[in-house]
Amino acid sequence: MKKREKTQPDREKSLRDKEKRIETLSKISDTIVSGMYLDEILNLIVTVTAQMMGSRICSIMLFDEAKQQLTIKATQSLSEEYRKKPPLKVGQSVSGRVVKERKPITVLDVKREADYMYPEIAKREGLCSMLSVPMMVKDRITGVINTYTSEEHRFTDEEIKVLQSVANQAAVAIENTRLMEEVVATKEALETRKFVEKAKGILMKDLGITEEEAYRRLQRQSMDLRRTMREIAEAVILAYDITGQHEK
């Protein structure tokens, strides 16, 4: 059978699809160096991916290695029922199989798929075909991206390849964001320690108490006033500085 040649409208649609995919990948690439927080990155990724794929719903599930489970962290779906779906164990349902097998899986109709755990939710949400791909950094799984259509759709090799590219870039963005948040957290911990040490010194000198007792007083104030240790320490230092300036 002779293969049908692409018409001009077909070629124009194919070109528009490619431009949309390039634009989506570019947006996701920008998030890698944007300094955005993780929730913002994930929400951006599902939004632009859903637009690119023409999805009914797109979602990102992150993998907790310690618990060996996947949890929905971002979706453009407004349904609370979908957003609050329970976590999946590795190997469980379609997404769990993707993590276990480390390869994309397509389903023609999730409502008739024996492995799919929430067919009733899928029915209420109007979900039909599904493509799920792993998010990986080198050989490490960080999660999966799921995209659903509202009608039966056989995902092409090109569509699978594009979503896998999105997933890989998303994994890098997530990894970079987590590393950045760890750096920020470490910096804040060091700053807090510096203020607490200074506040302890002030209390030890003014009240003639031990270092251990000074720390306990700061800790007790933190709990009683529901303030962080840093806030209490800064207040002690500020009061000391004001008093010192007044005495001068």
Buried (B, 14 or more C-beta within 10 A) or exposed (E): EEEEEEEEEEEEEEEEBEEBBEEBBEBBEEBBEBEBEBEBBBBBBBBBBBBBBEBBBBBBBBBEEEEBBBBBBBBBBEEEEBEEBEBBBBEBBBBBBBBBEEEBBBBBBBBEBEBBBBBEBBEEBEBBBBBBBBBBEEEEBBBBBBBBBBEEBEBEEEBBEBBBBBBBBBBBBBBBBEEBEEEEEEEEEEEBEEBBEBBBBBBBEEEEBEEEBBBEBBEEBBEEEEBEBBBBBBBBBEEBEEEEEEEE
